[in-house]
Amino acid sequence: MRCQRQHNSTERTVTAIRNALPEVTALEAWRLALGWSRAQTIAQIADLYRRDGLLAPGLSQSMLCRWEHDPREWPGTEYTAMLCRAYGARPLQLGLNRSGDDPFDHLGLAATIRYGRIDVEACEEPAKERVVVMTTSAGLPAVRESLHLALLADPAGNSAVAELAEAAVEHYALNCSRHPSHTLFGEVRTARGLLADTLTTHLAPEPVAAELRRSVGWLSALLGNLAFHLDDPTGARAHLATAFTYGTRTGDARLTAWSCGAQSMVARATGQLALALTHAERGLEHAPAGLARAQLYAWAQLPALAAQNRAQEADTALADAAQELEADAVGWAPGRFGFDAAEYALHEAEAHLALDRADQAVTQAEASAGRAAEGTPGWAAATLVLAQAEAARQLADAAQRALDVLDRIPPARLRSTARVRLARLDAALAATPVAGGADLHERVCSLPLTIDARGAATSA
């Protein structure tokens, strides 16, 4: 009732119920959060069948009770799909994923119920109230399948295969924020494996081999970026070192520079500020003029200097980034891995925050959030930086902004950087009672690990 009065989402209500009553299972908590009796749940499921033109099933209250309370009882795939549709939830949220495996895997291979209907929507997408639908899951495997088919036709590779590999890199890079990181990681790794197999088992013409090696380098760079967002800094370092090697070998200065910038990001996140600055400066030695060089200034050098409280040098790095952008003929054309005006403003906001310039941080964070699509990782980052900047003076607003991020973005789409920002904000609010502060603390503490103890990723 308290959650209803506060107009909380269903998921937040479930969290409150289970925190207060740990013995309540996830499946039962969702029903209670919706305010439904078991009879109402059965009626809802029967209505779904009828709307699909099917006969209502023989589901009973005693069956639903056993699923909610008896760990030996488990609904089949068909009833799992229907429960997800009725509750507006995913199998993982309902506790209906055995051994950490989602019965509807993250590549979109949904189960077929006995009437032949493929039910993907309810089990792949979070509740409509909490997420902006970004893209279909079918697009990722389709790109990988096209690359596979091209290599089946010509295992040694040709110019068409090289062009397709480059197109695959572009697709993954420019859409990296539209998929959960672990989903994209699997696809990129598979695509890189296809190219690596061609390079190691066949003798491709050298111009083709050179282009394939360059694509392998960019795919390795993307794997490093994704590993970082999955909170795997050691894996990120390995992939980024590979990307740097291939960038150097192929003479792709942008790949070499970007790899250094990403290595700087990883070092900074692990508290190695001197190493982070070294990587940033190394990247600037390789970065081409214009957008690529501006990215190294804003993304790598600026935050490394700001974290060391070197304000004057940080301001110089920011001015250098602006100068590079002004001199670039294509200006804010999309760059690899999404560097754009929103990200530029985000880096500036975080630098101001590190240098205790709260007002400037607020201004730039608002600009970044306004330019990012709502519900995306970039929007989440800007919103949380804005909340951090507001925390000193507007505690309640800061807490509500963080709760809004948690409402709109499922845990599987929260990058490691967003989790760090949430933890910092939670710590900043801990000392002072504030509206929403206790709720935020509960939700931050209950976030599932990005990768569990068995190495399985949080389900999307």
FENSULPE-V949239 format. One record per pair of residues at least 12 apart in sequence whose C-alpha atoms are under 6 Angstrom apart, sorted by the first residue. I is the first residue (numbers start at 1). GAP is how many residues later the second one is. Records with the same first field share a line. If there is no record, write none. Layout:
I = GAP + GAP
//
This chain:
10 = 23
13 = 20
14 = 15 + 16 + 19
26 = 68 + 69
27 = 41 + 67
28 = 40
38 = 23
78 = 35
84 = 38
85 = 37
88 = 39
89 = 37 + 38
90 = 33
108 = 29
130 = 277 + 278
131 = 277 + 278
132 = 243
134 = 44
144 = 47
156 = 42 + 46 + 48
157 = 47
158 = 50
159 = 49
162 = 49 + 50
166 = 49
173 = 163 + 164
174 = 163 + 164
180 = 233
181 = 45
192 = 24
217 = 26 + 29
220 = 19 + 23
221 = 19 + 22
224 = 12 + 15 + 16
229 = 186 + 187
230 = 186
231 = 185
240 = 19
244 = 12 + 15
253 = 33
254 = 33
257 = 26 + 29 + 30
260 = 19 + 23
261 = 19 + 22 + 35 + 39
264 = 12 + 15 + 16 + 36
277 = 24 + 27
280 = 20 + 21
290 = 34 + 35 + 38
291 = 34
294 = 27 + 30
297 = 20 + 24
302 = 12 + 15
303 = 48
306 = 45 + 48
307 = 47
342 = 26 + 29 + 30
345 = 19 + 23
346 = 19 + 22 + 36
349 = 12 + 15 + 16
358 = 31
362 = 24 + 27
365 = 17 + 21
368 = 14
369 = 13
375 = 33
381 = 37
388 = 37
396 = 38 + 39
399 = 37 + 38
412 = 46 + 48
426 = 15
//
